[in-house]
Amino acid sequence: MIIKKISNLSDEERDKILSRNKINLENIFPTVKKILDSIKNKGDEALREFTKKFDGVNIEDFKVYEDEIEEAYNKVDYKVISAIEQAHENIKVFHEMQFKHLKEWEMERDGIKTGQIIRAIEKAGCYVPGGRAFYPSTVLMNVVPAKVAGVKKIVVVSPPNGKEGNPATLIASNIAGVDELYKVGGAQAIGALAYGTETVPKVDIIVGPGNIYVPAAKMLVYGSDVTIDFPAGPSEVLIICDEGANEEYVAMDFLAQGEHDPNSSCIITTTSKEKALSIKKKIMDLLNNRKRADVIKESLKNSAILYGDISECIKLSNEYAPEHLEIITENPKEILKNIHNAGSIFLGNYAPVPVGDYATGTNHVLPTGGCARMYSGLSVDTFVKKITVQELTREGLNNISDIVITLAEVEGLYNHAETVKCRLLKE
C-alpha cells in the first residue's frame, strides 16, 4: 500500500492504480470454453461431471423443490429471515420507483407518429456466488429488479452446499419469488443457462457476479442467443475525504472493502499528507486482531492512500471509475456535481458501502475494473427492452419521401426507395 501525492505518481504507478487487480480472462478462456462446449453437447451429464469435479459432490437432480425450501426455514434463525424480508422490501420499493420512471411515450409531427414502448425480457438467469461465502443479499439484488420489470420466468443458479442449497439462499429466493432454483455453480452453470440442458432452462439474459470463471463464461456465451449484464471482477471502493473526515470511519470502510477478497481494491484520496499518514496509522491499528485480517492484508497490495487538492482527488476518481465511491467531505453534494463515473455513490459520514450492499434498496451488482465509465449497475432497465414504434399517414410519408428515396438510392438500396414510391404513386 503506497502513500503518495497524486501529482507525483509516476506513469507506472498511476497505470497500476487505475488498472487495479483486473482479472485476466484470456488465460482461462480455453479452459472455460471446454466446459461450455461440454455443457452444450452433453447437458445434465456434463453438469454432474463438473459438479463432482469442482464441488466434490454427486448430484443427480439439481432442481430445488418446495420441501427443501420449507426445511431451510427450519435451519435459519428468525432474525436472519426477518432481515432478508426487510431488505427485500427496501430493494423492491427502490426498484419500483425506478420502474415508474421508465416511460412509454408518443409524439406526432407532420403526419408522423413516433414513440417508445417498454417490454420485459421473458426469461432471466441469475447467478448467485457460493464459494468463500453465501450471499442471500445477491439473490435479492438479482431477482427483485427482474421481478419488478415483469420478467415472466426467473431462474437462479448457485453452487451447492454439500448436496443441498444454502438455506439462506433458498429462503431469499423464496421471498423474492424465484420461479426455479438450481444447485449448480461456476462456468458450467452459466453454460446451462445459455444453452439449456434437460433440467436447466435456457434464458435470454444472464446476470450476477461470481469467481473468475463466471465472468469468463458470461463473456464467451454472450451473443449466442443470450445477453449479459456486464463484465465484473473483484470488488473495489474509492474514498474521497477531506481534513474533517472521521479517520475511524474511513479506516473501517477500508477494512470492510478489504475483507471481500484478496483481490479487492481500496483507494483513499485525501487533501493532505498528514491526513493520509493519520488514516494509514488508524488502519493498521484497527487491523490488529480483526476478523478476516488475513484476507484484508492480502488486499493491501491492491490499495493506496493518495493526497492532493480536492480537484485532483475528483479527477483521479473519475479516471478510476470505481464500483463504489464514498465522499466523506464537508459538502459532499458539491463534490457529487463533478462526479461522472461510478457504480454507486455514498455521501457523508453515515453512508458506508455496506448500507447499499444490504439495506438502502439500491442495487449492489455493479460494474468493476473501470467499467463504470460505460456501464450502469443492475437495475430494472437491465431486464427491459425499449422498442420504438412509428405510424405514418399518407401526408406524413409524403413529407419525408424525398429524404428516404435520396438516401436509399445513394446507398444503392433501390428497392428501399421503391417501398416509398409505390405507396405514393398508387393513389
TIVEXGU-277122 format. One record per residue (C-alpha): residue number from 1; residue in one letter; x negated, y, z negated. Coordinates in steps of 0.001 Angstrom, whole numbers. Layout:
@n=NUM | res=a | east=X | north=Y | up=Z .
...
END
This chain:
@n=1 | res=m | east=0 | north=0 | up=0 .
@n=2 | res=i | east=-1597 | north=3210 | up=1140 .
@n=3 | res=i | east=-1143 | north=6718 | up=-263 .
@n=4 | res=k | east=-1932 | north=9379 | up=2289 .
@n=5 | res=k | east=-958 | north=12773 | up=3638 .
@n=6 | res=i | east=1298 | north=12378 | up=6653 .
@n=7 | res=s | east=-723 | north=14796 | up=8776 .
@n=8 | res=n | east=-3928 | north=12874 | up=8001 .
@n=9 | res=l | east=-2688 | north=9497 | up=9198 .
@n=10 | res=s | east=-4848 | north=8043 | up=11950 .
@n=11 | res=d | east=-3137 | north=6842 | up=15111 .
@n=12 | res=e | east=-3773 | north=3269 | up=13988 .
@n=13 | res=e | east=-2277 | north=3881 | up=10534 .
@n=14 | res=r | east=754 | north=5636 | up=11992 .
@n=15 | res=d | east=1351 | north=2861 | up=14501 .
@n=16 | res=k | east=1100 | north=245 | up=11756 .
@n=17 | res=i | east=3669 | north=2077 | up=9628 .
@n=18 | res=l | east=6075 | north=2613 | up=12497 .
@n=19 | res=s | east=5754 | north=-945 | up=13774 .
@n=20 | res=r | east=6018 | north=-2330 | up=10173 .
@n=21 | res=n | east=6156 | north=-6086 | up=9948 .
@n=22 | res=k | east=8195 | north=-6540 | up=13096 .
@n=23 | res=i | east=8878 | north=-10136 | up=13882 .
@n=24 | res=n | east=7089 | north=-11510 | up=16922 .
@n=25 | res=l | east=9723 | north=-13678 | up=18535 .
@n=26 | res=e | east=7783 | north=-14532 | up=21665 .
@n=27 | res=n | east=5655 | north=-17066 | up=19799 .
@n=28 | res=i | east=8690 | north=-19045 | up=18694 .
@n=29 | res=f | east=10870 | north=-18680 | up=21802 .
@n=30 | res=p | east=9634 | north=-22014 | up=23284 .
@n=31 | res=t | east=10495 | north=-23899 | up=20078 .
@n=32 | res=v | east=13883 | north=-22221 | up=19773 .
@n=33 | res=k | east=14690 | north=-22828 | up=23435 .
@n=34 | res=k | east=14116 | north=-26567 | up=22952 .
@n=35 | res=i | east=16559 | north=-26530 | up=20039 .
@n=36 | res=l | east=19152 | north=-24615 | up=22057 .
@n=37 | res=d | east=18789 | north=-26892 | up=25080 .
@n=38 | res=s | east=19240 | north=-29923 | up=22853 .
@n=39 | res=i | east=22431 | north=-28466 | up=21346 .
@n=40 | res=k | east=23721 | north=-27609 | up=24807 .
@n=41 | res=n | east=23110 | north=-31128 | up=26098 .
@n=42 | res=k | east=23795 | north=-33294 | up=23033 .
@n=43 | res=g | east=26250 | north=-31272 | up=20953 .
@n=44 | res=d | east=27016 | north=-32616 | up=17480 .
@n=45 | res=e | east=24416 | north=-35345 | up=17796 .
@n=46 | res=a | east=21683 | north=-32714 | up=18066 .
@n=47 | res=l | east=23239 | north=-30704 | up=15230 .
@n=48 | res=r | east=22938 | north=-33742 | up=12964 .
@n=49 | res=e | east=19337 | north=-34343 | up=14026 .
@n=50 | res=f | east=18244 | north=-30771 | up=13319 .
@n=51 | res=t | east=20171 | north=-30571 | up=10047 .
@n=52 | res=k | east=18363 | north=-33705 | up=8889 .
@n=53 | res=k | east=15026 | north=-32294 | up=10061 .
@n=54 | res=f | east=15309 | north=-28742 | up=8722 .
@n=55 | res=d | east=17743 | north=-29038 | up=5804 .
@n=56 | res=g | east=16881 | north=-32566 | up=4701 .
@n=57 | res=v | east=20455 | north=-33872 | up=4630 .
@n=58 | res=n | east=22597 | north=-36173 | up=6725 .
@n=59 | res=i | east=25926 | north=-34529 | up=7517 .
@n=60 | res=e | east=28401 | north=-36387 | up=9657 .
@n=61 | res=d | east=31168 | north=-33778 | up=9674 .
@n=62 | res=f | east=30062 | north=-30135 | up=9497 .
@n=63 | res=k | east=33504 | north=-28649 | up=9043 .
@n=64 | res=v | east=34558 | north=-27346 | up=5621 .
@n=65 | res=y | east=38054 | north=-28447 | up=4629 .
@n=66 | res=e | east=40546 | north=-26994 | up=2153 .
@n=67 | res=d | east=39765 | north=-29434 | up=-639 .
@n=68 | res=e | east=36096 | north=-28365 | up=-645 .
@n=69 | res=i | east=37132 | north=-24714 | up=-834 .
@n=70 | res=e | east=39514 | north=-25475 | up=-3699 .
@n=71 | res=e | east=36712 | north=-27279 | up=-5536 .
@n=72 | res=a | east=34430 | north=-24271 | up=-5002 .
@n=73 | res=y | east=36788 | north=-22119 | up=-7091 .
@n=74 | res=n | east=36243 | north=-24531 | up=-9992 .
@n=75 | res=k | east=32467 | north=-24185 | up=-9738 .
@n=76 | res=v | east=32168 | north=-20400 | up=-9702 .
@n=77 | res=d | east=32582 | north=-18073 | up=-12676 .
@n=78 | res=y | east=35721 | north=-15923 | up=-12547 .
@n=79 | res=k | east=33599 | north=-12764 | up=-12861 .
@n=80 | res=v | east=31868 | north=-13652 | up=-9578 .
@n=81 | res=i | east=35203 | north=-14378 | up=-7877 .
@n=82 | res=s | east=36582 | north=-11062 | up=-9130 .
@n=83 | res=a | east=33527 | north=-9193 | up=-7830 .
@n=84 | res=i | east=33950 | north=-10816 | up=-4410 .
@n=85 | res=e | east=37632 | north=-9819 | up=-4376 .
@n=86 | res=q | east=36889 | north=-6224 | up=-5332 .
@n=87 | res=a | east=34049 | north=-5948 | up=-2803 .
@n=88 | res=h | east=36365 | north=-7379 | up=-157 .
@n=89 | res=e | east=38958 | north=-4723 | up=-890 .
@n=90 | res=n | east=36443 | north=-1866 | up=-664 .
@n=91 | res=i | east=34953 | north=-3197 | up=2569 .
@n=92 | res=k | east=38435 | north=-3684 | up=4027 .
@n=93 | res=v | east=39520 | north=-124 | up=3184 .
@n=94 | res=f | east=36386 | north=1366 | up=4758 .
@n=95 | res=h | east=36707 | north=-631 | up=7971 .
@n=96 | res=e | east=40446 | north=52 | up=8223 .
@n=97 | res=m | east=39567 | north=3755 | up=8229 .
@n=98 | res=q | east=37012 | north=3072 | up=10977 .
@n=99 | res=f | east=39714 | north=1333 | up=12992 .
@n=100 | res=k | east=42106 | north=4265 | up=12616 .
@n=101 | res=h | east=39549 | north=6435 | up=14355 .
@n=102 | res=l | east=39397 | north=4118 | up=17368 .
@n=103 | res=k | east=41858 | north=5843 | up=19656 .
@n=104 | res=e | east=43721 | north=4821 | up=22747 .
@n=105 | res=w | east=44290 | north=7880 | up=24908 .
@n=106 | res=e | east=45557 | north=9067 | up=28267 .
@n=107 | res=m | east=45205 | north=12258 | up=30259 .
@n=108 | res=e | east=46793 | north=13419 | up=33507 .
@n=109 | res=r | east=45337 | north=15791 | up=36077 .
@n=110 | res=d | east=46436 | north=16426 | up=39661 .
@n=111 | res=g | east=48412 | north=13208 | up=40006 .
@n=112 | res=i | east=45726 | north=11059 | up=38392 .
@n=113 | res=k | east=46278 | north=9385 | up=35043 .
@n=114 | res=t | east=43203 | north=8010 | up=33296 .
@n=115 | res=g | east=42849 | north=6611 | up=29824 .
@n=116 | res=q | east=41420 | north=4044 | up=27465 .
@n=117 | res=i | east=42966 | north=1057 | up=25747 .
@n=118 | res=i | east=41402 | north=-999 | up=22964 .
@n=119 | res=r | east=41435 | north=-4776 | up=22774 .
@n=120 | res=a | east=39757 | north=-7075 | up=20271 .
@n=121 | res=i | east=37242 | north=-9714 | up=21299 .
@n=122 | res=e | east=39068 | north=-13042 | up=20999 .
@n=123 | res=k | east=36553 | north=-15303 | up=19198 .
@n=124 | res=a | east=33727 | north=-14259 | up=16863 .
@n=125 | res=g | east=30982 | north=-16355 | up=15282 .
@n=126 | res=c | east=29447 | north=-15040 | up=12068 .
@n=127 | res=y | east=26086 | north=-16303 | up=10827 .
@n=128 | res=v | east=25540 | north=-16171 | up=7056 .
@n=129 | res=p | east=21997 | north=-16893 | up=5799 .
@n=130 | res=g | east=21325 | north=-19548 | up=3212 .
@n=131 | res=g | east=17583 | north=-20048 | up=2938 .
@n=132 | res=r | east=15964 | north=-18354 | up=-61 .
@n=133 | res=a | east=19398 | north=-17417 | up=-1419 .
@n=134 | res=f | east=23087 | north=-17477 | up=-534 .
@n=135 | res=y | east=24940 | north=-14350 | up=485 .
@n=136 | res=p | east=28697 | north=-14172 | up=-97 .
@n=137 | res=s | east=28435 | north=-10411 | up=471 .
@n=138 | res=t | east=27244 | north=-11047 | up=4024 .
@n=139 | res=v | east=30312 | north=-13191 | up=4646 .
@n=140 | res=l | east=32453 | north=-10165 | up=3805 .
@n=141 | res=m | east=30344 | north=-7774 | up=5875 .
@n=142 | res=n | east=30543 | north=-10034 | up=8943 .
@n=143 | res=v | east=34146 | north=-11104 | up=8691 .
@n=144 | res=v | east=36068 | north=-8064 | up=7449 .
@n=145 | res=p | east=35385 | north=-5757 | up=10435 .
@n=146 | res=a | east=36242 | north=-8612 | up=12813 .
@n=147 | res=k | east=39474 | north=-9234 | up=10942 .
@n=148 | res=v | east=40397 | north=-5549 | up=10886 .
@n=149 | res=a | east=39606 | north=-5254 | up=14604 .
@n=150 | res=g | east=42111 | north=-8035 | up=15332 .
@n=151 | res=v | east=39797 | north=-10875 | up=16377 .
@n=152 | res=k | east=42018 | north=-13930 | up=16821 .
@n=153 | res=k | east=39529 | north=-16591 | up=15727 .
@n=154 | res=i | east=36658 | north=-16051 | up=13279 .
@n=155 | res=v | east=34151 | north=-18841 | up=12726 .
@n=156 | res=v | east=31467 | north=-18781 | up=10007 .
@n=157 | res=v | east=28339 | north=-20928 | up=10059 .
@n=158 | res=s | east=25961 | north=-21141 | up=7105 .
@n=159 | res=p | east=23240 | north=-23612 | up=6065 .
@n=160 | res=p | east=24376 | north=-26438 | up=3785 .
@n=161 | res=n | east=23682 | north=-26511 | up=64 .
@n=162 | res=g | east=22810 | north=-30174 | up=-112 .
@n=163 | res=k | east=25675 | north=-31831 | up=1729 .
@n=164 | res=e | east=28114 | north=-29151 | up=655 .
@n=165 | res=g | east=28647 | north=-25495 | up=1412 .
@n=166 | res=n | east=27518 | north=-22943 | up=-1149 .
@n=167 | res=p | east=30544 | north=-22390 | up=-3434 .
@n=168 | res=a | east=30297 | north=-18568 | up=-3452 .
@n=169 | res=t | east=30000 | north=-18534 | up=342 .
@n=170 | res=l | east=33079 | north=-20757 | up=633 .
@n=171 | res=i | east=35074 | north=-18530 | up=-1700 .
@n=172 | res=a | east=34062 | north=-15348 | up=131 .
@n=173 | res=s | east=35056 | north=-16981 | up=3429 .
@n=174 | res=n | east=38413 | north=-17940 | up=1993 .
@n=175 | res=i | east=39077 | north=-14454 | up=581 .
@n=176 | res=a | east=38027 | north=-12798 | up=3852 .
@n=177 | res=g | east=40365 | north=-15011 | up=5885 .
@n=178 | res=v | east=37894 | north=-17038 | up=7937 .
@n=179 | res=d | east=39597 | north=-19416 | up=10362 .
@n=180 | res=e | east=36888 | north=-22106 | up=10481 .
@n=181 | res=l | east=33757 | north=-22667 | up=8406 .
@n=182 | res=y | east=30840 | north=-24979 | up=9192 .
@n=183 | res=k | east=27862 | north=-26204 | up=7146 .
@n=184 | res=v | east=25126 | north=-25690 | up=9690 .
@n=185 | res=g | east=22326 | north=-23140 | up=9920 .
@n=186 | res=g | east=19294 | north=-21996 | up=11876 .
@n=187 | res=a | east=18853 | north=-21775 | up=15644 .
@n=188 | res=q | east=20987 | north=-24904 | up=16007 .
@n=189 | res=a | east=23988 | north=-23078 | up=14522 .
@n=190 | res=i | east=23555 | north=-20218 | up=16994 .
@n=191 | res=g | east=23399 | north=-22739 | up=19825 .
@n=192 | res=a | east=26597 | north=-24386 | up=18610 .
@n=193 | res=l | east=28426 | north=-21046 | up=18597 .
@n=194 | res=a | east=27055 | north=-20064 | up=22003 .
@n=195 | res=y | east=27720 | north=-23321 | up=23858 .
@n=196 | res=g | east=30274 | north=-25124 | up=21707 .
@n=197 | res=t | east=29999 | north=-28727 | up=20522 .
@n=198 | res=e | east=32504 | north=-31498 | up=19855 .
@n=199 | res=t | east=33108 | north=-29857 | up=16464 .
@n=200 | res=v | east=31996 | north=-26223 | up=16545 .
@n=201 | res=p | east=33964 | north=-23974 | up=18916 .
@n=202 | res=k | east=32316 | north=-21692 | up=21453 .
@n=203 | res=v | east=32730 | north=-17988 | up=20641 .
@n=204 | res=d | east=32499 | north=-14710 | up=22555 .
@n=205 | res=i | east=30244 | north=-12786 | up=20144 .
@n=206 | res=i | east=27701 | north=-13883 | up=17524 .
@n=207 | res=v | east=26847 | north=-11555 | up=14646 .
@n=208 | res=g | east=24895 | north=-11664 | up=11416 .
@n=209 | res=p | east=21313 | north=-11770 | up=10112 .
@n=210 | res=g | east=19076 | north=-14765 | up=9464 .
@n=211 | res=n | east=15497 | north=-16009 | up=9339 .
@n=212 | res=i | east=13157 | north=-15518 | up=12295 .
@n=213 | res=y | east=14707 | north=-18422 | up=14236 .
@n=214 | res=v | east=18183 | north=-16891 | up=14122 .
@n=215 | res=p | east=17451 | north=-13594 | up=15943 .
@n=216 | res=a | east=15261 | north=-15513 | up=18399 .
@n=217 | res=a | east=18155 | north=-17848 | up=19167 .
@n=218 | res=k | east=20602 | north=-14951 | up=19428 .
@n=219 | res=m | east=18375 | north=-13209 | up=21945 .
@n=220 | res=l | east=17984 | north=-16367 | up=24026 .
@n=221 | res=v | east=21714 | north=-17131 | up=24217 .
@n=222 | res=y | east=22677 | north=-13507 | up=24885 .
@n=223 | res=g | east=24284 | north=-13229 | up=28295 .
@n=224 | res=s | east=25207 | north=-16896 | up=28614 .
@n=225 | res=d | east=28913 | north=-16095 | up=28247 .
@n=226 | res=v | east=28256 | north=-14724 | up=24777 .
@n=227 | res=t | east=27143 | north=-11386 | up=23395 .
@n=228 | res=i | east=25445 | north=-10497 | up=20098 .
@n=229 | res=d | east=25434 | north=-7579 | up=17688 .
@n=230 | res=f | east=21753 | north=-6512 | up=17731 .
@n=231 | res=p | east=18255 | north=-7836 | up=17013 .
@n=232 | res=a | east=17495 | north=-7981 | up=13288 .
@n=233 | res=g | east=14351 | north=-8603 | up=11289 .
@n=234 | res=p | east=13047 | north=-8128 | up=7737 .
@n=235 | res=s | east=14885 | north=-5594 | up=5589 .
@n=236 | res=e | east=13466 | north=-2078 | up=5118 .
@n=237 | res=v | east=14039 | north=1268 | up=3419 .
@n=238 | res=l | east=12563 | north=4739 | up=3801 .
@n=239 | res=i | east=12957 | north=7165 | up=902 .
@n=240 | res=i | east=12661 | north=10935 | up=1258 .
@n=241 | res=c | east=12205 | north=12540 | up=-2150 .
@n=242 | res=d | east=11060 | north=15913 | up=-3452 .
@n=243 | res=e | east=9353 | north=17177 | up=-6625 .
@n=244 | res=g | east=12556 | north=16965 | up=-8643 .
@n=245 | res=a | east=13329 | north=13330 | up=-7831 .
@n=246 | res=n | east=13594 | north=10925 | up=-10751 .
@n=247 | res=e | east=10482 | north=8754 | up=-10414 .
@n=248 | res=e | east=12044 | north=5742 | up=-12099 .
@n=249 | res=y | east=14934 | north=5797 | up=-9626 .
@n=250 | res=v | east=12542 | north=5964 | up=-6677 .
@n=251 | res=a | east=10273 | north=3254 | up=-8094 .
@n=252 | res=m | east=13150 | north=896 | up=-8874 .
@n=253 | res=d | east=14565 | north=1370 | up=-5377 .
@n=254 | res=f | east=11129 | north=489 | up=-4011 .
@n=255 | res=l | east=11024 | north=-2700 | up=-6100 .
@n=256 | res=a | east=14582 | north=-3625 | up=-5150 .
@n=257 | res=q | east=13672 | north=-3427 | up=-1484 .
@n=258 | res=g | east=10524 | north=-5498 | up=-2001 .
@n=259 | res=e | east=12352 | north=-8404 | up=-3625 .
@n=260 | res=h | east=14275 | north=-9149 | up=-427 .
@n=261 | res=d | east=11462 | north=-10862 | up=1366 .
@n=262 | res=p | east=7642 | north=-10877 | up=1528 .
@n=263 | res=n | east=8032 | north=-9220 | up=4931 .
@n=264 | res=s | east=10234 | north=-6387 | up=3645 .
@n=265 | res=s | east=9005 | north=-2815 | up=4104 .
@n=266 | res=c | east=9375 | north=259 | up=1908 .
@n=267 | res=i | east=8112 | north=3697 | up=2889 .
@n=268 | res=i | east=8301 | north=6575 | up=412 .
@n=269 | res=t | east=7798 | north=10101 | up=1696 .
@n=270 | res=t | east=7496 | north=12940 | up=-789 .
@n=271 | res=t | east=6424 | north=16565 | up=-963 .
@n=272 | res=s | east=3117 | north=16426 | up=-2874 .
@n=273 | res=k | east=147 | north=14199 | up=-3548 .
@n=274 | res=e | east=774 | north=14472 | up=-7303 .
@n=275 | res=k | east=4326 | north=13168 | up=-6870 .
@n=276 | res=a | east=3083 | north=10338 | up=-4657 .
@n=277 | res=l | east=499 | north=9238 | up=-7239 .
@n=278 | res=s | east=3021 | north=9508 | up=-10052 .
@n=279 | res=i | east=5537 | north=7358 | up=-8171 .
@n=280 | res=k | east=2886 | north=4732 | up=-7450 .
@n=281 | res=k | east=1989 | north=4575 | up=-11155 .
@n=282 | res=k | east=5651 | north=4140 | up=-12069 .
@n=283 | res=i | east=5997 | north=1348 | up=-9510 .
@n=284 | res=m | east=3014 | north=-548 | up=-10892 .
@n=285 | res=d | east=4209 | north=-63 | up=-14488 .
@n=286 | res=l | east=7681 | north=-1364 | up=-13671 .
@n=287 | res=l | east=6326 | north=-4274 | up=-11629 .
@n=288 | res=n | east=4792 | north=-5917 | up=-14713 .
@n=289 | res=n | east=6895 | north=-8918 | up=-15775 .
@n=290 | res=r | east=9524 | north=-8058 | up=-13142 .
@n=291 | res=k | east=11687 | north=-10892 | up=-11773 .
@n=292 | res=r | east=10689 | north=-11835 | up=-8204 .
@n=293 | res=a | east=7406 | north=-9967 | up=-8758 .
@n=294 | res=d | east=5572 | north=-12460 | up=-6548 .
@n=295 | res=v | east=7789 | north=-11568 | up=-3583 .
@n=296 | res=i | east=7516 | north=-7840 | up=-4308 .
@n=297 | res=k | east=3719 | north=-7984 | up=-4460 .
@n=298 | res=e | east=3638 | north=-9636 | up=-1042 .
@n=299 | res=s | east=5823 | north=-6887 | up=415 .
@n=300 | res=l | east=3395 | north=-4188 | up=-801 .
@n=301 | res=k | east=1195 | north=-4835 | up=2223 .
@n=302 | res=n | east=4011 | north=-3538 | up=4444 .
@n=303 | res=s | east=4632 | north=-449 | up=2313 .
@n=304 | res=a | east=3238 | north=3063 | up=1927 .
@n=305 | res=i | east=3671 | north=6260 | up=-76 .
@n=306 | res=l | east=3131 | north=9322 | up=2094 .
@n=307 | res=y | east=3283 | north=13031 | up=1354 .
@n=308 | res=g | east=3678 | north=16252 | up=3303 .
@n=309 | res=d | east=6113 | north=19126 | up=3659 .
@n=310 | res=i | east=9783 | north=18254 | up=3969 .
@n=311 | res=s | east=9825 | north=18766 | up=7746 .
@n=312 | res=e | east=7032 | north=16188 | up=8113 .
@n=313 | res=c | east=8997 | north=13737 | up=5942 .
@n=314 | res=i | east=12073 | north=14204 | up=8126 .
@n=315 | res=k | east=10096 | north=13822 | up=11358 .
@n=316 | res=l | east=8473 | north=10602 | up=10155 .
@n=317 | res=s | east=11856 | north=9239 | up=9073 .
@n=318 | res=n | east=13373 | north=9874 | up=12499 .
@n=319 | res=e | east=10390 | north=8183 | up=14152 .
@n=320 | res=y | east=10622 | north=5232 | up=11779 .
@n=321 | res=a | east=14423 | north=4893 | up=12252 .
@n=322 | res=p | east=14934 | north=2931 | up=9022 .
@n=323 | res=e | east=17564 | north=334 | up=8357 .
@n=324 | res=h | east=18264 | north=2107 | up=5050 .
@n=325 | res=l | east=17453 | north=5765 | up=4384 .
@n=326 | res=e | east=17617 | north=7244 | up=881 .
@n=327 | res=i | east=17490 | north=11031 | up=498 .
@n=328 | res=i | east=16788 | north=11953 | up=-3126 .
@n=329 | res=t | east=16268 | north=15702 | up=-2955 .
@n=330 | res=e | east=17784 | north=18843 | up=-4416 .
@n=331 | res=n | east=20026 | north=19357 | up=-1378 .
@n=332 | res=p | east=20296 | north=16001 | up=409 .
@n=333 | res=k | east=23057 | north=17179 | up=2755 .
@n=334 | res=e | east=20734 | north=19834 | up=4133 .
@n=335 | res=i | east=18246 | north=17090 | up=4989 .
@n=336 | res=l | east=21067 | north=15000 | up=6471 .
@n=337 | res=k | east=21708 | north=17631 | up=9151 .
@n=338 | res=n | east=18309 | north=16840 | up=10655 .
@n=339 | res=i | east=18509 | north=13029 | up=10491 .
@n=340 | res=h | east=19100 | north=11378 | up=13867 .
@n=341 | res=n | east=18037 | north=7760 | up=13385 .
@n=342 | res=a | east=19075 | north=5447 | up=10529 .
@n=343 | res=g | east=21206 | north=2361 | up=9988 .
@n=344 | res=s | east=22865 | north=3594 | up=6778 .
@n=345 | res=i | east=22130 | north=6672 | up=4656 .
@n=346 | res=f | east=22251 | north=7027 | up=863 .
@n=347 | res=l | east=22427 | north=10533 | up=-593 .
@n=348 | res=g | east=21365 | north=11752 | up=-4017 .
@n=349 | res=n | east=20334 | north=10263 | up=-7349 .
@n=350 | res=y | east=23245 | north=7857 | up=-7700 .
@n=351 | res=a | east=23277 | north=6071 | up=-4366 .
@n=352 | res=p | east=20664 | north=3284 | up=-4338 .
@n=353 | res=v | east=20774 | north=889 | up=-1381 .
@n=354 | res=p | east=22475 | north=-1950 | up=-3342 .
@n=355 | res=v | east=25701 | north=65 | up=-3655 .
@n=356 | res=g | east=26017 | north=-234 | up=128 .
@n=357 | res=d | east=24961 | north=-3871 | up=0 .
@n=358 | res=y | east=27877 | north=-4788 | up=-2208 .
@n=359 | res=a | east=30474 | north=-2248 | up=-3189 .
@n=360 | res=t | east=30959 | north=1072 | up=-1374 .
@n=361 | res=g | east=32575 | north=-648 | up=1598 .
@n=362 | res=t | east=30057 | north=400 | up=4247 .
@n=363 | res=n | east=28520 | north=-2447 | up=6208 .
@n=364 | res=h | east=25130 | north=-3872 | up=5242 .
@n=365 | res=v | east=24496 | north=-5713 | up=8511 .
@n=366 | res=l | east=22218 | north=-3063 | up=10012 .
@n=367 | res=p | east=19577 | north=-2642 | up=12749 .
@n=368 | res=t | east=15949 | north=-3036 | up=11643 .
@n=369 | res=g | east=12492 | north=-2620 | up=13133 .
@n=370 | res=g | east=13269 | north=793 | up=14621 .
@n=371 | res=c | east=16384 | north=-435 | up=16429 .
@n=372 | res=a | east=18418 | north=2243 | up=14594 .
@n=373 | res=r | east=17181 | north=4538 | up=17364 .
@n=374 | res=m | east=19654 | north=2885 | up=19719 .
@n=375 | res=y | east=21968 | north=597 | up=17706 .
@n=376 | res=s | east=24658 | north=1213 | up=15123 .
@n=377 | res=g | east=25320 | north=-1122 | up=12222 .
@n=378 | res=l | east=28029 | north=-3770 | up=12341 .
@n=379 | res=s | east=31499 | north=-2185 | up=12459 .
@n=380 | res=v | east=34959 | north=-2649 | up=13931 .
@n=381 | res=d | east=33510 | north=-1229 | up=17170 .
@n=382 | res=t | east=31342 | north=-4357 | up=17410 .
@n=383 | res=f | east=34444 | north=-6505 | up=17784 .
@n=384 | res=v | east=36486 | north=-4453 | up=20253 .
@n=385 | res=k | east=36360 | north=-3634 | up=23935 .
@n=386 | res=k | east=37280 | north=-201 | up=25248 .
@n=387 | res=i | east=38999 | north=-756 | up=28583 .
@n=388 | res=t | east=39550 | north=2109 | up=30982 .
@n=389 | res=v | east=42843 | north=2474 | up=32883 .
@n=390 | res=q | east=43817 | north=4564 | up=35903 .
@n=391 | res=e | east=47123 | north=5199 | up=37678 .
@n=392 | res=l | east=47450 | north=7464 | up=40720 .
@n=393 | res=t | east=50335 | north=8978 | up=42623 .
@n=394 | res=r | east=50007 | north=9349 | up=46410 .
@n=395 | res=e | east=49206 | north=13003 | up=45842 .
@n=396 | res=g | east=46547 | north=12054 | up=43297 .
@n=397 | res=l | east=44942 | north=9615 | up=45744 .
@n=398 | res=n | east=45005 | north=12255 | up=48459 .
@n=399 | res=n | east=43320 | north=14758 | up=46119 .
@n=400 | res=i | east=40222 | north=12553 | up=45705 .
@n=401 | res=s | east=40316 | north=10696 | up=49027 .
@n=402 | res=d | east=37521 | north=12741 | up=50604 .
@n=403 | res=i | east=35246 | north=12017 | up=47635 .
@n=404 | res=v | east=35876 | north=8274 | up=47764 .
@n=405 | res=i | east=35645 | north=7963 | up=51551 .
@n=406 | res=t | east=32494 | north=10081 | up=51833 .
@n=407 | res=l | east=30573 | north=8331 | up=49067 .
@n=408 | res=a | east=31707 | north=4848 | up=50131 .
@n=409 | res=e | east=30577 | north=5422 | up=53710 .
@n=410 | res=v | east=27243 | north=6961 | up=52740 .
@n=411 | res=e | east=26593 | north=3798 | up=50699 .
@n=412 | res=g | east=27547 | north=1634 | up=53657 .
@n=413 | res=l | east=30634 | north=218 | up=51954 .
@n=414 | res=y | east=33071 | north=922 | up=54777 .
@n=415 | res=n | east=35816 | north=-1356 | up=53532 .
@n=416 | res=h | east=35821 | north=575 | up=50266 .
@n=417 | res=a | east=36674 | north=3649 | up=52307 .
@n=418 | res=e | east=39384 | north=1772 | up=54231 .
@n=419 | res=t | east=41254 | north=906 | up=50998 .
@n=420 | res=v | east=41981 | north=4616 | up=50674 .
@n=421 | res=k | east=42501 | north=5378 | up=54359 .
@n=422 | res=c | east=45087 | north=2627 | up=54826 .
@n=423 | res=r | east=47178 | north=3909 | up=51955 .
@n=424 | res=l | east=47208 | north=7486 | up=53192 .
@n=425 | res=l | east=47909 | north=6542 | up=56827 .
@n=426 | res=k | east=50712 | north=4118 | up=56001 .
@n=427 | res=e | east=53317 | north=6738 | up=55149 .
END
